[in-house]
Amino acid sequence: MSIQVSELSKVYGEQRAVDAISFTLKKGEITGFLGPNGAGKSTTMKMITGFLPPTSGKASVCGFDIVTESLEVRKRVGYLPESNPLYYDMYVREFLEFVAGIHQLGKAGAQRITEVIGLTGLQPEQHKKIGALSNGYKQRVGLAQALLHDPEVLILDEPTTGLDPNQLADIRQLIKELGANKTVILSTHIMQEVEALCDRVIIINKGKIIADDKLSLLQQQNGSQGYLMVTFGEPVTEAELMTISGISRVVAREDHSWQLFTGEVDEARKNLLQFALINNRNILSLQSNSQSLETIFRELTKSA
């Protein structure tokens, strides 16, 4: 496993910011790490990266202990903190050269800087001072420094803050591509971003992990009711539709349209298409709607 966390805690006085959490993450997995403000997300990420010592418990990155082998951990982690600390008086390329020196990239540094500038879309701004950049481009510089040494693990705390819709699409695609051969932890308050990018979701609240699973399984576990909106080319009866496996309830709409309720949208969609094929029914339109991650998040953090 790329990351192993066991009974990890951080205590400030009487406050348990992180309370004995455990999880493991593997290579090729993008995990959404979610929670309300003050839940312990950033504290957990700072401990994993070696920036903050834990009060108790253990964690390792690529087999290296975060306390006793902190330097080895940092060599293998690319970290974009929420605050995105940058040297505003430095030029973009100058700053990345400075970071390359810290990572001791040597002669390979110049080529790697050019690659990362291309990956993060910084070409138009690479000769500007960081302080003169827009918030979106500053965020790109922060992501570039996290990627510079080609780390095995990426820990990104609010990586898309300040990006416009076009920049957002580019960075999302980049994170998705990186996630194919790296371990990525992504913390964000934008639930649509998690739904678009993440293979798995961990939700933390009041220092404790209250959910850890794939999104589809979280929906099932929390009793979500999605539905299909389907329009047929000819009349179909309620009795016929109720024979479709996975459909719990149907509601007639206008012009041969029906709302089909289900606990598993993807499976019900397959069964509906099979029903239409077997019974020679013409489907004119089909839309699906699952319980959103935002709804699940609110329900879990409200009751926890």
Secondary structure, DSSP 8 states (H G I E B T S, - for coil): --EEEEEEEEEETTEEEEEEEEEEE-TTEEEEEE--TTSSHHHHHHHHHTSS--SEEEEEETTEETTTTHHHHHHHEEEE-TT----TTSBHHHHHHHHHHHTT-GGGHHHHHHHHHHHTT-GGGTTSBGGGS-HHHHHHHHHHHHHTT--SEEEEESTTTT--HHHHHHHHHHHHHHTTTSEEEEE-S-HHHHHHH-SEEEEEETTEEEEEE-HHHHHHHTT--EEEEEEESS---HHHHTTSTTEEEEEE-STTEEEEEES-HHHHHHHHHHHHHHTT--EEEEEEE---HHHHHHHHHHH-
